[in-house]
Amino acid sequence: QQQVKQSPQSLIVQKGGISIINCAYENTAFDYFPWYQQFPGKGPALLIAIRPDVSEKKEGRFTISFNKSAKQFSLHIMDSQPGDSATYFCAARKVQGAQKLVFGQGTRLTINP
Amino acid sequence: DVKVTQSSRYLVKRTGEKVFLECVQDMDHENMFWYRQDPGLGLRLIYFSYDVKMKEKGDIPEGYSVSREKKERFSLILESASTNQTSMYLCASSITGPNYEQYFGPGTRLTVT
């Protein structure tokens, strides 16, 4: 019940296309869902986050869609650029021990020019 | 800017050696975390600390211990390194409160031979 499942493991998108990464969770007590972006040689950094009281959050070209009933959330990158090539992790916060995050398996995104 | 630094970027140790990984943050964060990152498995929490001298086990604490004697410093200790502990180790810190962003260091790539 503590897992977050992320797919796909890798994704190749043409420049200008839409990149979509999906995550699913089981624990209905999760109440905070961030996405982290990691470039080679760097630690992950927060990209965008959502709480379950809204169905969508948009920041520039990045959008999180959240489906509470299906226990799924996804990251959409519009007009994908080569600079978006990175590894993306979804995560969820456990209510117990409230500062802990449970991470998905990661998606390596490559944007071809 | 929050800065989380890790003592080494690359480390090579022999089986059975005692290994210390050091992490320092400069933003007076209460919470500090140690993760290991492996391909296809995402980030898995080893230990975290919510205050000086306080620690709590994460999802994979076996074979590891931690120390937090000062608020800014969190050490991960491998008492007797084994080859299955070859991995990327990431340290993170965060405040306590509604903003759950974790700030990550650049990581230490540990190889145990």
Interface residues (C-beta under 8 A of the other chain):
Chain A: Q2 Q6 Q9 Y32 P34 Y36 G41 K42 G43 P44 A45 L46 A49 F89 R93 G97 A98 Q99 K100 L101 V102 F103 G104 Q105 G106
Chain B: V4 N31 F33 Y35 P39 G40 L41 G42 L43 R44 L45 F48 Y50 E56 G58 D59 L90 A92 S94 T96 Y100 E101 Q102 Y103 F104 G105 P106 G107
